[in-house]
């Protein structure tokens, strides 16, 4: 039971797709101009993650290895089509228009295909379902948090509800692409700081994710070249 709970909870913090693994950056930066957009995108991706993980786990033993990736993509595309049709039928038109092309692009989202190939194809149905659900919830929470910050800094509102009523003129930087990069960078810095504090309190040495420490950076050596 502990192992099963870990498969679900790891996506919230330890292996968060956005804040730790840095996957799905295109929709993360593009659709999080508001909290509602982030929530819609996150829930759509979570549905595809859970469904595709379950099906891939079931068929992994009968799919030839040479064609496994095309088969997984067909499975993912099926669930994406279901999500797109449901959103066109029931989602508010404003949300559907805001997400636009990014719903069909879930097919090539590296989070979905990565979990199908790296986890679901090698584990049972229950573990694969919990992995997809945990990763989907972690992705959704990261998008909603980023969307809340960007929306509030832009116009003083959350989920299209005006929190600061005297705020009449929007501050456009947080809603733009450069602002999204800056705010996401602040999120990543806070994430690493909290992990570092946790490691120090437990008497351990904090090792940044691979590619984010000085061993993988050569900026300091530019003057020497």
Backbone as ProteinMPNN parsed JSONL, in Angstrom:
{"seq_chain_A": "XXXXXXXXXXXXXXXXXXXXXXXXXXXXXXXXXXXXXXXXXXXXXXXXXXXXXXXXXXXXXXXXXXXXXXXXXXXXXXXXXXXXXXXXXXXXXXXXXXXXXXXXXXXXXXXXXXXXXXXXXXXXXXXXXXXXXXXXXXXXXXXXXXXXXXXXXXXXXXXXXXXXXXXXXXXXXXXXXXXXXXXXXXXXXXXXXXXXXXXXXXXXXXXXXXXXXXXXXXXXXXXXX", "coords_chain_A": {"N_chain_A": [[0.83, -1.207, 0.0], [1.977, 1.207, 0.733], [3.789, 1.575, -1.335], [2.027, 1.916, -3.462], [0.76, 4.294, -2.744], [2.932, 5.982, -2.969], [3.38, 5.966, -5.738], [1.239, 7.474, -6.549], [1.525, 9.935, -5.143], [4.021, 10.962, -5.852], [3.968, 12.547, -8.125], [3.042, 15.0, -7.302], [5.028, 16.471, -5.948], [7.826, 15.412, -5.628], [8.424, 14.349, -8.188], [7.271, 16.226, -9.868], [5.794, 17.091, -12.936], [6.125, 19.632, -14.129], [7.556, 21.394, -12.362], [9.772, 19.975, -11.542], [10.611, 17.914, -13.398], [10.45, 19.401, -15.663], [8.764, 19.146, -17.948], [6.422, 19.396, -20.67], [6.491, 22.149, -21.259], [5.564, 23.855, -23.27], [2.572, 23.999, -23.332], [2.398, 24.783, -20.667], [3.5, 27.369, -20.461], [2.024, 28.677, -22.383], [-0.805, 28.577, -21.987], [-1.393, 29.408, -19.446], [-2.221, 31.988, -18.813], [-4.378, 32.623, -17.337], [-6.06, 31.416, -14.37], [-8.254, 29.738, -14.794], [-7.835, 28.776, -17.408], [-5.486, 27.307, -16.99], [-6.455, 25.333, -15.235], [-8.347, 24.013, -16.861], [-6.686, 23.008, -18.938], [-4.988, 21.384, -17.442], [-6.744, 19.433, -16.33], [-7.693, 18.222, -18.654], [-5.331, 17.099, -19.671], [-4.725, 15.377, -17.551], [-6.836, 13.533, -17.691], [-6.249, 12.293, -20.151], [-3.753, 11.227, -19.522], [-4.333, 9.318, -17.47], [-6.147, 7.562, -18.804], [-4.628, 6.707, -21.089], [-2.4, 5.55, -19.846], [-3.555, 3.35, -18.546], [-4.553, 1.799, -20.72], [-2.193, 1.373, -22.225], [-0.715, -0.094, -20.382], [-2.228, -2.431, -20.366], [-2.01, -3.417, -23.019], [0.677, -3.639, -23.456], [2.054, -6.05, -23.357], [1.41, -7.397, -25.696], [2.012, -5.861, -27.851], [4.28, -5.48, -30.472], [7.745, -4.69, -30.007], [9.016, -3.072, -31.9], [7.082, -1.435, -32.996], [5.943, -0.093, -30.941], [5.885, 2.631, -30.096], [4.393, 4.059, -32.19], [1.946, 2.714, -31.75], [1.341, 3.448, -29.12], [0.993, 6.173, -29.481], [-1.306, 6.211, -31.059], [-3.152, 5.266, -29.185], [-3.039, 7.344, -27.286], [-3.894, 9.472, -28.9], [-6.531, 8.729, -29.313], [-7.758, 9.13, -26.789], [-7.298, 11.859, -26.556], [-8.905, 12.822, -28.616], [-11.411, 12.152, -27.572], [-11.452, 13.872, -25.327], [-11.335, 16.355, -26.624], [-13.759, 16.397, -28.067], [-15.595, 16.27, -25.95], [-15.037, 18.695, -24.679], [-15.737, 20.52, -26.663], [-18.432, 20.096, -26.635], [-19.359, 20.576, -24.0], [-17.738, 22.371, -22.535], [-17.17, 25.816, -21.541], [-17.41, 28.255, -24.15], [-15.422, 30.27, -24.14], [-13.276, 29.121, -22.717], [-12.729, 26.905, -24.332], [-11.936, 28.177, -26.692], [-9.689, 29.533, -25.759], [-7.876, 27.518, -25.06], [-7.643, 26.142, -27.457], [-5.52, 25.07, -30.023], [-3.891, 23.687, -28.336], [-5.102, 21.572, -27.032], [-5.444, 19.401, -28.997], [-2.681, 19.071, -29.304], [-1.891, 17.662, -27.102], [-1.435, 15.104, -27.787], [1.227, 14.887, -28.588], [2.474, 15.606, -26.303], [5.162, 15.489, -24.132], [4.97, 14.594, -21.542], [2.788, 12.798, -21.433], [3.393, 10.778, -23.402], [5.872, 10.076, -22.399], [5.295, 8.972, -19.841], [3.781, 6.794, -20.643], [5.637, 5.24, -22.089], [7.862, 5.002, -20.327], [6.834, 4.152, -17.883], [4.068, 3.015, -17.763], [4.149, 0.949, -19.654], [5.691, -0.899, -18.41], [4.633, -1.661, -16.023], [1.905, -2.768, -13.859], [-1.73, -2.485, -14.226], [-3.013, -1.071, -12.099], [-0.919, 0.339, -10.794], [-0.069, 1.867, -12.97], [-2.343, 3.401, -13.475], [-2.494, 4.915, -11.077], [-0.072, 6.263, -11.261], [-0.484, 7.826, -13.583], [-2.666, 9.351, -12.675], [-1.553, 10.713, -10.476], [0.562, 12.157, -11.698], [-0.949, 13.663, -13.464], [-2.529, 15.195, -11.688], [-0.502, 16.602, -10.354], [0.541, 18.067, -12.503], [-1.704, 19.586, -13.124], [-2.047, 21.118, -10.74], [0.33, 22.62, -10.779], [-0.05, 24.149, -13.12], [-2.385, 25.563, -12.439], [-1.488, 27.038, -10.214], [0.522, 28.618, -11.402], [-1.078, 29.955, -13.256], [-2.799, 31.354, -11.53], [-1.051, 33.185, -10.279], [-0.088, 34.658, -12.497], [-2.505, 35.699, -13.539], [-3.433, 37.211, -11.371], [-1.375, 39.111, -11.008], [-1.599, 40.412, -13.403], [-4.199, 41.602, -13.61], [-5.33, 41.752, -11.068], [-7.175, 39.732, -10.41], [-8.796, 36.513, -9.853], [-9.588, 33.457, -11.27], [-11.246, 34.824, -13.035], [-12.611, 36.501, -11.348], [-12.811, 39.584, -9.904], [-10.506, 40.592, -7.606], [-9.127, 42.766, -6.508], [-10.733, 45.512, -6.724], [-10.24, 48.315, -7.362], [-8.27, 48.08, -9.253], [-7.76, 49.037, -12.315], [-6.356, 49.137, -14.741], [-4.709, 46.812, -16.723], [-1.675, 45.059, -16.044], [0.508, 44.155, -18.341], [2.8, 42.566, -18.619], [3.02, 40.093, -17.002], [1.141, 38.494, -18.332], [2.237, 37.977, -20.748], [4.585, 36.186, -22.901], [7.379, 36.577, -22.09], [6.942, 37.345, -19.402], [5.763, 35.012, -18.419], [7.937, 33.233, -18.483], [9.631, 34.439, -16.591], [8.107, 34.278, -14.199], [7.746, 31.507, -14.001], [10.409, 30.809, -13.641], [10.818, 31.895, -11.08], [9.147, 30.203, -9.627], [10.535, 27.763, -9.956], [12.939, 28.4, -8.679], [12.019, 28.776, -6.047], [11.116, 26.187, -5.533], [13.51, 24.692, -5.612], [14.825, 25.925, -3.478], [13.234, 25.219, -1.27], [13.564, 22.443, -1.322], [16.282, 22.336, -0.817], [16.447, 23.382, 1.795], [14.997, 21.416, 3.138], [16.683, 19.217, 2.797], [18.96, 20.083, 4.212], [17.972, 20.303, 6.83], [17.49, 17.645, 7.41], [20.016, 16.69, 7.525], [21.311, 15.984, 5.191], [22.919, 16.142, 1.941], [22.035, 18.401, -0.506], [21.253, 17.628, -3.788], [20.947, 19.109, -6.807], [18.507, 18.763, -9.503], [19.533, 16.829, -12.337], [21.448, 18.586, -14.655], [20.932, 21.101, -13.679], [22.826, 22.143, -12.027], [26.101, 23.453, -11.131], [27.936, 21.773, -12.33], [27.068, 21.211, -14.833], [27.179, 23.51, -16.224], [28.833, 26.032, -18.093], [29.249, 28.718, -17.991], [30.814, 30.203, -16.232], [33.342, 29.76, -17.17], [33.686, 31.105, -19.483], [35.228, 33.418, -19.806], [37.736, 32.424, -19.652], [38.232, 31.046, -21.927]], "CA_chain_A": [[0.0, 0.0, 0.0], [2.882, 2.354, 0.757], [4.325, 1.739, -2.678], [0.963, 2.452, -4.309], [0.577, 5.711, -2.401], [4.076, 6.71, -3.523], [3.162, 6.125, -7.172], [0.274, 8.564, -6.728], [1.955, 11.205, -4.556], [5.291, 11.453, -6.388], [3.736, 13.57, -9.139], [2.7, 16.29, -6.699], [6.205, 17.232, -5.534], [9.141, 14.84, -5.901], [8.599, 14.215, -9.626], [6.286, 17.082, -10.521], [6.176, 17.209, -14.347], [6.494, 21.001, -14.51], [8.501, 22.047, -11.461], [10.962, 19.149, -11.324], [11.04, 17.276, -14.636], [10.42, 20.43, -16.719], [8.113, 18.612, -19.131], [5.2, 20.103, -21.054], [6.695, 23.584, -21.119], [4.8, 24.623, -24.26], [1.265, 24.385, -22.789], [2.558, 25.444, -19.368], [3.749, 28.796, -20.655], [1.108, 29.274, -23.357], [-2.218, 28.645, -21.617], [-1.581, 29.778, -18.036], [-2.459, 33.418, -18.628], [-5.413, 32.712, -16.311], [-6.187, 30.196, -13.571], [-9.252, 28.869, -15.418], [-7.184, 28.1, -18.527], [-4.578, 26.304, -16.432], [-7.258, 24.234, -14.703], [-8.903, 23.264, -17.984], [-5.619, 22.272, -19.603], [-4.496, 20.36, -16.538], [-7.717, 18.352, -16.229], [-7.705, 17.507, -19.934], [-4.112, 16.28, -19.736], [-4.837, 14.321, -16.541], [-7.73, 12.502, -18.235], [-5.509, 11.551, -21.176], [-2.7, 10.476, -18.833], [-4.906, 8.15, -16.795], [-6.68, 6.637, -19.794], [-3.576, 6.115, -21.91], [-1.583, 4.68, -19.002], [-4.285, 2.098, -18.328], [-4.593, 1.017, -21.956], [-0.83, 0.968, -22.567], [-0.347, -1.164, -19.464], [-2.944, -3.648, -20.761], [-1.588, -3.926, -24.329], [2.144, -3.633, -23.594], [2.575, -7.403, -23.545], [1.066, -7.943, -27.006], [2.469, -4.939, -28.902], [5.693, -5.689, -30.829], [8.595, -3.594, -29.545], [9.409, -2.185, -32.989], [6.008, -0.499, -33.337], [5.257, 0.286, -29.698], [5.658, 4.074, -30.033], [3.2, 4.403, -32.979], [0.746, 2.182, -31.101], [1.047, 4.283, -27.953], [0.502, 7.459, -29.968], [-2.696, 5.996, -31.468], [-3.94, 5.195, -27.946], [-3.109, 8.698, -26.725], [-4.719, 10.285, -29.795], [-7.93, 8.362, -29.088], [-8.237, 9.825, -25.596], [-7.292, 13.294, -26.853], [-10.106, 13.068, -29.413], [-12.539, 12.125, -26.639], [-11.397, 15.11, -24.554], [-11.656, 17.492, -27.493], [-15.195, 16.37, -28.359], [-16.308, 16.623, -24.722], [-14.875, 20.125, -24.429], [-16.536, 21.249, -27.643], [-19.847, 19.922, -26.315], [-19.772, 20.999, -22.661], [-16.904, 23.419, -21.939], [-17.521, 27.187, -21.959], [-16.734, 28.629, -25.403], [-14.216, 31.055, -23.876], [-12.209, 28.192, -22.357], [-12.414, 26.104, -25.515], [-11.184, 29.032, -27.617], [-8.399, 29.884, -25.165], [-6.969, 26.367, -25.143], [-7.426, 26.02, -28.893], [-4.697, 24.017, -30.609], [-3.113, 22.97, -27.323], [-5.781, 20.314, -26.701], [-4.936, 18.357, -29.903], [-1.242, 18.871, -29.135], [-1.618, 16.735, -25.998], [-0.965, 13.861, -28.414], [2.693, 14.877, -28.619], [2.993, 16.104, -25.03], [6.182, 14.552, -23.671], [4.543, 14.005, -20.265], [1.894, 11.667, -21.693], [4.135, 9.716, -24.064], [6.947, 9.645, -21.505], [4.762, 8.068, -18.808], [3.364, 5.56, -21.308], [6.818, 4.456, -22.456], [8.786, 4.75, -19.221], [6.2, 3.559, -16.693], [2.89, 2.18, -17.981], [4.485, -0.246, -20.429], [6.501, -1.803, -17.589], [3.97, -1.882, -14.744], [0.53, -3.24, -13.913], [-2.785, -1.515, -14.505], [-3.27, -0.221, -10.937], [0.205, 1.275, -10.642], [-0.075, 2.79, -14.107], [-3.437, 4.342, -13.27], [-2.11, 5.836, -10.008], [1.0, 7.116, -11.79], [-1.1, 8.821, -14.457], [-3.497, 10.26, -11.883], [-0.67, 11.571, -9.693], [1.243, 13.083, -12.604], [-1.949, 14.593, -13.976], [-2.883, 16.144, -10.62], [0.652, 17.481, -10.159], [0.581, 18.976, -13.65], [-2.824, 20.521, -12.972], [-1.752, 22.049, -9.648], [1.372, 23.549, -11.224], [-0.651, 25.079, -14.08], [-3.307, 26.453, -11.736], [-0.686, 27.97, -9.408], [1.138, 29.578, -12.314], [-2.144, 30.782, -13.809], [-3.283, 32.271, -10.487], [-0.076, 34.267, -10.098], [-0.076, 35.502, -13.698], [-3.774, 36.423, -13.643], [-3.528, 38.215, -10.309], [-0.427, 40.19, -11.287], [-2.037, 41.136, -14.601], [-5.369, 42.468, -13.409], [-5.886, 41.687, -9.723], [-8.332, 38.833, -10.374], [-8.555, 35.075, -9.791], [-10.696, 32.752, -11.918], [-12.079, 35.863, -13.646], [-13.304, 37.253, -10.298], [-11.973, 40.719, -9.523], [-10.161, 40.597, -6.185], [-8.807, 44.158, -6.19], [-11.639, 46.254, -7.62], [-9.7, 49.567, -7.927], [-7.273, 47.775, -10.284], [-8.474, 49.329, -13.55], [-5.528, 48.945, -15.94], [-3.947, 45.562, -16.64], [-0.219, 45.031, -16.18], [0.536, 43.145, -19.39], [3.996, 41.714, -18.626], [2.794, 38.707, -16.551], [0.313, 37.732, -19.274], [2.993, 37.759, -21.981], [5.545, 35.08, -22.853], [8.517, 36.861, -21.193], [6.483, 37.297, -18.018], [5.566, 33.611, -18.052], [9.26, 32.665, -18.215], [10.135, 34.997, -15.332], [7.333, 33.732, -13.078], [8.098, 30.096, -13.892], [11.739, 30.764, -13.031], [10.643, 32.124, -9.641], [8.598, 28.952, -9.088], [11.604, 26.767, -9.903], [13.877, 28.816, -7.634], [11.387, 28.473, -4.759], [11.095, 24.732, -5.395], [14.861, 24.254, -5.258], [15.145, 26.441, -2.147], [12.551, 24.389, -0.279], [14.227, 21.139, -1.305], [17.581, 22.507, -0.17], [16.199, 23.511, 3.238], [14.581, 20.106, 3.646], [17.872, 18.364, 2.853], [19.839, 20.562, 5.284], [17.369, 19.957, 8.119], [17.619, 16.205, 7.635], [21.432, 16.353, 7.574], [21.755, 15.436, 3.917], [23.434, 17.096, 0.962], [21.06, 18.581, -1.579], [21.754, 17.501, -5.149], [19.96, 19.64, -7.748], [18.209, 17.87, -10.629], [20.61, 16.768, -13.332], [21.383, 19.658, -15.635], [20.62, 22.373, -13.04], [23.874, 22.515, -11.088], [27.267, 24.06, -11.763], [28.695, 20.788, -13.09], [26.547, 21.174, -16.193], [27.177, 24.89, -16.73], [30.179, 26.501, -18.44], [29.256, 30.177, -18.087], [31.912, 30.772, -15.466], [34.586, 29.52, -17.857], [33.697, 31.793, -20.768], [36.324, 34.382, -19.842], [39.01, 31.703, -19.731], [38.389, 30.463, -23.271]], "C_chain_A": [[0.865, 1.258, 0.0], [3.439, 2.641, -0.617], [3.28, 2.341, -3.614], [0.72, 3.929, -4.024], [1.725, 6.546, -2.942], [3.882, 6.962, -5.017], [2.196, 7.272, -7.457], [0.845, 9.91, -6.292], [3.216, 11.78, -5.183], [5.097, 12.566, -7.413], [3.42, 14.94, -8.587], [3.951, 17.126, -6.408], [7.512, 16.644, -6.046], [9.425, 14.725, -7.392], [7.553, 15.037, -10.374], [6.69, 17.329, -11.972], [6.678, 18.587, -14.742], [7.65, 21.521, -13.671], [9.767, 21.246, -11.206], [11.48, 18.578, -12.64], [11.087, 18.236, -15.817], [9.892, 19.868, -18.032], [6.849, 19.426, -19.425], [5.32, 21.605, -20.94], [5.853, 24.404, -22.1], [3.404, 24.973, -23.741], [1.368, 25.107, -21.457], [2.703, 26.941, -19.527], [2.676, 29.458, -21.519], [-0.294, 29.494, -22.816], [-2.46, 29.134, -20.197], [-1.707, 31.276, -17.83], [-3.575, 33.664, -17.62], [-5.516, 31.386, -15.589], [-7.169, 29.218, -14.21], [-8.659, 28.108, -16.599], [-6.247, 27.006, -18.04], [-5.319, 25.099, -15.9], [-7.829, 23.375, -15.828], [-7.86, 22.421, -18.69], [-5.117, 21.136, -18.732], [-5.437, 19.179, -16.438], [-7.785, 17.542, -17.522], [-6.494, 16.586, -20.056], [-4.172, 15.132, -18.739], [-5.724, 13.192, -17.039], [-6.998, 11.64, -19.264], [-4.42, 10.698, -20.528], [-3.251, 9.193, -18.207], [-5.378, 7.121, -17.813], [-5.61, 5.939, -20.603], [-2.675, 5.197, -21.087], [-2.258, 3.33, -18.784], [-4.241, 1.225, -19.575], [-3.198, 0.53, -22.34], [-0.363, -0.17, -21.659], [-0.992, -2.486, -19.862], [-2.358, -4.257, -22.036], [-0.077, -4.064, -24.468], [2.713, -5.026, -23.869], [2.314, -7.981, -24.922], [1.509, -7.049, -28.16], [3.935, -5.217, -29.213], [6.542, -4.461, -30.485], [8.91, -2.594, -30.656], [8.339, -1.156, -33.34], [5.293, 0.009, -32.09], [4.949, 1.772, -29.648], [4.478, 4.495, -30.904], [1.908, 3.901, -32.347], [0.354, 3.032, -29.901], [0.474, 5.622, -28.384], [-0.955, 7.341, -30.426], [-3.607, 5.944, -30.247], [-4.126, 6.585, -27.358], [-4.021, 9.579, -27.575], [-6.204, 9.984, -29.621], [-8.506, 9.109, -27.891], [-8.249, 11.339, -25.798], [-8.53, 13.665, -27.666], [-11.347, 13.086, -28.534], [-12.605, 13.424, -25.842], [-11.824, 16.293, -25.401], [-13.152, 17.55, -27.797], [-16.018, 16.746, -27.125], [-16.214, 18.119, -24.435], [-15.692, 20.948, -25.411], [-18.019, 21.186, -27.298], [-20.248, 20.61, -25.016], [-18.947, 22.145, -22.067], [-17.373, 24.794, -22.379], [-16.758, 27.569, -23.226], [-15.451, 29.419, -25.18], [-13.031, 30.162, -23.529], [-11.774, 27.376, -23.56], [-11.589, 26.905, -26.514], [-9.802, 29.366, -27.076], [-7.401, 28.739, -25.277], [-6.649, 26.019, -26.593], [-6.624, 24.812, -29.321], [-3.976, 23.189, -29.568], [-3.811, 21.704, -26.823], [-5.358, 19.212, -27.67], [-3.448, 18.066, -29.715], [-0.893, 18.026, -27.914], [-1.093, 15.412, -26.543], [0.556, 13.772, -28.373], [3.293, 15.459, -27.344], [3.944, 15.068, -24.448], [5.83, 13.943, -22.317], [3.751, 12.728, -20.527], [2.657, 10.507, -22.323], [5.25, 9.176, -23.177], [6.457, 8.687, -20.435], [4.316, 6.745, -19.431], [4.554, 4.659, -21.59], [7.653, 4.06, -21.249], [8.142, 4.021, -18.053], [5.084, 2.571, -17.032], [3.215, 0.892, -18.717], [5.246, -1.282, -19.619], [5.854, -2.143, -16.259], [2.526, -2.315, -14.96], [-0.471, -2.112, -14.07], [-2.982, -0.555, -13.331], [-2.159, 0.794, -10.737], [0.219, 2.305, -11.765], [-1.176, 3.834, -13.958], [-3.078, 5.376, -12.206], [-1.002, 6.778, -10.464], [0.424, 8.209, -12.681], [-1.926, 9.832, -13.69], [-2.627, 11.224, -11.084], [0.041, 12.6, -10.553], [0.263, 14.116, -13.162], [-2.355, 15.627, -12.945], [-1.734, 17.112, -10.353], [0.781, 18.499, -11.275], [-0.509, 20.028, -13.532], [-2.548, 21.555, -11.891], [-0.698, 23.067, -10.055], [0.801, 24.582, -12.189], [-1.597, 26.057, -13.4], [-2.541, 27.476, -10.904], [-0.049, 29.039, -10.283], [0.087, 30.507, -12.908], [-2.685, 31.77, -12.809], [-2.35, 33.461, -10.323], [-0.099, 35.21, -11.29], [-1.362, 36.327, -13.812], [-3.881, 37.519, -12.598], [-2.591, 39.394, -10.577], [-0.846, 41.015, -12.498], [-3.179, 42.099, -14.3], [-6.003, 42.401, -12.043], [-7.109, 40.804, -9.6], [-7.872, 37.388, -10.265], [-9.794, 34.364, -10.33], [-11.741, 33.746, -12.429], [-12.933, 36.614, -12.625], [-12.365, 38.355, -9.804], [-11.761, 40.738, -8.02], [-9.87, 42.019, -5.712], [-9.598, 45.037, -7.163], [-11.066, 47.575, -8.142], [-8.678, 49.338, -9.041], [-7.951, 47.906, -11.65], [-7.672, 48.98, -14.8], [-4.649, 47.707, -15.75], [-2.455, 45.804, -16.811], [0.104, 43.873, -17.111], [1.742, 42.21, -19.341], [3.714, 40.293, -18.132], [1.975, 37.868, -17.525], [1.038, 37.425, -20.569], [3.978, 36.605, -21.8], [6.766, 35.383, -21.983], [8.119, 36.819, -19.72], [6.269, 35.879, -17.532], [6.889, 32.945, -17.715], [9.797, 33.15, -16.869], [9.422, 34.376, -14.137], [7.627, 32.249, -12.895], [9.483, 29.931, -13.277], [11.686, 30.996, -11.529], [10.079, 30.881, -8.959], [9.695, 27.902, -8.926], [12.626, 27.106, -8.825], [13.317, 28.508, -6.248], [11.367, 26.975, -4.49], [12.465, 24.218, -4.964], [15.258, 24.726, -3.863], [14.5, 25.585, -1.061], [13.183, 23.006, -0.183], [15.578, 21.211, -0.615], [17.427, 22.618, 1.341], [15.815, 22.174, 3.853], [15.772, 19.179, 3.782], [18.795, 18.774, 3.994], [19.281, 20.18, 6.648], [17.504, 18.477, 8.439], [19.066, 15.74, 7.64], [21.978, 15.748, 6.303], [22.293, 16.548, 3.019], [22.436, 17.182, -0.189], [21.744, 18.506, -2.934], [20.689, 18.01, -6.112], [19.662, 18.635, -8.845], [19.306, 17.944, -11.677], [20.419, 17.841, -14.404], [21.15, 21.025, -15.028], [21.674, 22.775, -12.011], [25.091, 22.996, -11.867], [28.078, 23.067, -12.6], [28.262, 20.744, -14.55], [26.501, 22.566, -16.824], [28.602, 25.331, -16.991], [30.266, 28.005, -18.527], [30.451, 30.792, -17.377], [33.254, 30.631, -16.181], [34.681, 30.26, -19.191], [34.879, 32.745, -20.899], [37.673, 33.7, -20.016], [39.283, 31.151, -21.113], [39.018, 31.468, -24.237]], "O_chain_A": [[0.533, 2.25, -0.649], [3.552, 3.797, -1.025], [3.605, 3.176, -4.458], [0.501, 4.72, -4.942], [1.522, 7.695, -3.335], [4.186, 8.049, -5.508], [2.314, 7.957, -8.473], [0.672, 10.913, -6.984], [3.462, 12.98, -5.059], [5.959, 13.433, -7.558], [3.511, 15.938, -9.303], [3.943, 18.343, -6.596], [8.229, 17.291, -6.808], [10.55, 14.977, -7.824], [7.015, 14.595, -11.389], [7.823, 17.739, -12.224], [7.559, 18.707, -15.594], [8.625, 22.038, -14.217], [10.745, 21.795, -10.698], [12.657, 18.737, -12.964], [11.686, 17.932, -16.849], [10.482, 20.077, -19.092], [6.285, 20.061, -18.533], [4.359, 22.275, -20.564], [5.471, 25.532, -21.788], [3.065, 26.156, -23.707], [0.527, 25.949, -21.141], [2.079, 27.704, -18.79], [2.442, 30.661, -21.405], [-0.924, 30.5, -23.146], [-3.61, 29.264, -19.779], [-1.334, 31.785, -16.773], [-3.714, 34.772, -17.103], [-5.114, 30.35, -16.118], [-6.95, 28.007, -14.176], [-8.946, 26.924, -16.778], [-6.212, 25.912, -18.602], [-4.877, 23.965, -16.085], [-7.796, 22.147, -15.753], [-8.107, 21.257, -19.009], [-4.848, 20.042, -19.23], [-4.988, 18.032, -16.459], [-7.92, 16.319, -17.487], [-6.614, 15.44, -20.488], [-3.719, 14.028, -19.041], [-5.406, 12.019, -16.838], [-7.111, 10.414, -19.252], [-4.193, 9.563, -20.947], [-2.692, 8.113, -18.397], [-5.049, 5.94, -17.702], [-5.661, 4.723, -20.79], [-2.231, 4.165, -21.589], [-1.603, 2.289, -18.832], [-3.925, 0.039, -19.492], [-3.043, -0.623, -22.742], [0.304, -1.1, -22.114], [-0.38, -3.544, -19.716], [-2.222, -5.477, -22.13], [0.405, -4.556, -25.488], [3.737, -5.16, -24.538], [2.942, -8.974, -25.289], [1.393, -7.437, -29.322], [4.763, -5.194, -28.302], [6.096, -3.327, -30.656], [9.056, -1.401, -30.391], [8.651, -0.115, -33.919], [4.162, 0.488, -32.173], [3.866, 2.155, -29.206], [3.617, 5.229, -30.42], [0.886, 4.584, -32.4], [-0.827, 3.305, -29.687], [-0.427, 6.153, -27.734], [-1.749, 8.257, -30.212], [-4.702, 6.505, -30.261], [-5.234, 6.963, -26.977], [-4.826, 10.342, -27.042], [-7.042, 10.875, -29.763], [-9.606, 9.656, -27.963], [-9.121, 12.027, -25.266], [-9.137, 14.71, -27.428], [-12.232, 13.922, -28.716], [-13.677, 14.012, -25.694], [-12.592, 17.14, -24.946], [-13.747, 18.627, -27.786], [-17.018, 17.455, -27.235], [-17.187, 18.737, -24.002], [-16.277, 21.964, -25.035], [-18.777, 22.1, -27.622], [-21.342, 21.166, -24.922], [-19.431, 22.829, -21.166], [-17.918, 24.937, -23.473], [-15.579, 27.239, -23.358], [-14.492, 29.265, -25.936], [-11.913, 30.404, -23.983], [-10.579, 27.179, -23.781], [-10.653, 26.378, -27.114], [-8.845, 29.472, -27.843], [-6.223, 28.959, -25.556], [-5.521, 25.648, -26.916], [-6.988, 23.674, -29.027], [-3.496, 22.097, -29.873], [-3.155, 20.841, -26.241], [-4.939, 18.151, -27.206], [-3.003, 16.941, -29.941], [0.276, 17.702, -27.705], [-0.389, 14.683, -25.844], [1.109, 12.696, -28.146], [4.484, 15.771, -27.303], [3.578, 13.904, -24.288], [6.342, 12.877, -21.976], [4.015, 11.694, -19.913], [2.581, 9.379, -21.838], [5.544, 7.981, -23.191], [7.123, 7.693, -20.143], [4.458, 5.69, -18.812], [4.491, 3.451, -21.359], [8.103, 2.918, -21.15], [8.836, 3.336, -17.302], [5.148, 1.409, -16.63], [2.62, -0.148, -18.436], [5.432, -2.411, -20.07], [6.456, -2.842, -15.444], [1.991, -2.246, -16.066], [-0.11, -0.935, -14.05], [-3.107, 0.651, -13.54], [-2.426, 1.978, -10.533], [0.489, 3.483, -11.529], [-0.975, 5.007, -14.272], [-3.319, 6.568, -12.391], [-0.992, 7.953, -10.099], [0.792, 9.377, -12.558], [-1.905, 11.024, -13.997], [-2.922, 12.417, -11.017], [0.12, 13.773, -10.19], [0.601, 15.29, -13.312], [-2.511, 16.804, -13.271], [-1.961, 18.305, -10.149], [1.095, 19.663, -11.026], [-0.281, 21.208, -13.801], [-2.788, 22.744, -12.099], [-0.811, 24.246, -9.72], [1.129, 25.764, -12.092], [-1.618, 27.241, -13.736], [-2.9, 28.653, -10.888], [-0.075, 30.223, -9.947], [0.325, 31.707, -13.051], [-3.003, 32.903, -13.169], [-2.797, 34.605, -10.238], [-0.125, 36.428, -11.118], [-1.315, 37.512, -14.143], [-4.355, 38.619, -12.884], [-2.978, 40.548, -10.39], [-0.487, 42.187, -12.606], [-3.136, 43.267, -14.685], [-7.099, 42.928, -11.848], [-7.992, 41.077, -8.787], [-6.717, 37.069, -10.544], [-10.913, 34.638, -9.896], [-12.945, 33.542, -12.278], [-13.885, 37.295, -13.005], [-11.258, 38.078, -9.342], [-12.712, 40.88, -7.251], [-10.316, 42.425, -4.639], [-9.165, 45.268, -8.292], [-11.372, 47.943, -9.276], [-8.261, 50.289, -9.703], [-8.639, 46.985, -12.091], [-8.246, 48.57, -15.81], [-3.942, 47.575, -14.751], [-2.03, 46.638, -17.61], [-0.016, 42.716, -16.71], [1.711, 41.151, -19.967], [4.138, 39.345, -18.793], [2.107, 36.644, -17.538], [0.517, 36.69, -21.408], [4.179, 36.113, -20.69], [7.165, 34.524, -21.196], [8.871, 36.316, -18.885], [6.555, 35.564, -16.377], [6.963, 32.17, -16.761], [10.353, 32.367, -16.099], [10.069, 33.989, -13.164], [7.744, 31.776, -11.765], [9.706, 29.018, -12.483], [12.429, 30.363, -10.779], [10.483, 30.541, -7.846], [9.78, 27.234, -7.895], [13.125, 26.216, -8.136], [14.043, 28.037, -5.374], [11.574, 26.54, -3.357], [12.563, 23.398, -4.05], [15.95, 24.009, -3.141], [15.133, 25.262, -0.056], [13.323, 22.459, 0.91], [15.981, 20.28, 0.083], [18.196, 22.013, 2.088], [16.252, 21.839, 4.953], [15.876, 18.436, 4.758], [19.356, 17.914, 4.674], [20.036, 19.775, 7.532], [17.618, 18.097, 9.605], [19.332, 14.543, 7.747], [23.003, 15.066, 6.331], [22.137, 17.734, 3.308], [22.045, 16.168, -0.768], [22.701, 19.235, -3.196], [19.626, 17.399, -6.224], [20.472, 17.744, -9.1], [19.927, 18.988, -11.876], [19.339, 17.969, -14.981], [21.162, 22.023, -15.747], [21.427, 23.669, -11.201], [25.114, 22.954, -13.097], [28.829, 23.477, -13.485], [29.017, 20.286, -15.408], [25.848, 22.763, -17.849], [29.494, 25.036, -16.195], [31.235, 28.537, -19.069], [31.031, 31.771, -17.846], [34.21, 31.32, -15.827], [35.637, 30.069, -19.942], [35.466, 32.869, -21.974], [38.637, 34.317, -20.471], [40.422, 30.823, -21.444], [39.224, 31.152, -25.409]]}, "name": "protein", "num_of_chains": 1, "seq": "XXXXXXXXXXXXXXXXXXXXXXXXXXXXXXXXXXXXXXXXXXXXXXXXXXXXXXXXXXXXXXXXXXXXXXXXXXXXXXXXXXXXXXXXXXXXXXXXXXXXXXXXXXXXXXXXXXXXXXXXXXXXXXXXXXXXXXXXXXXXXXXXXXXXXXXXXXXXXXXXXXXXXXXXXXXXXXXXXXXXXXXXXXXXXXXXXXXXXXXXXXXXXXXXXXXXXXXXXXXXXXXXX"}
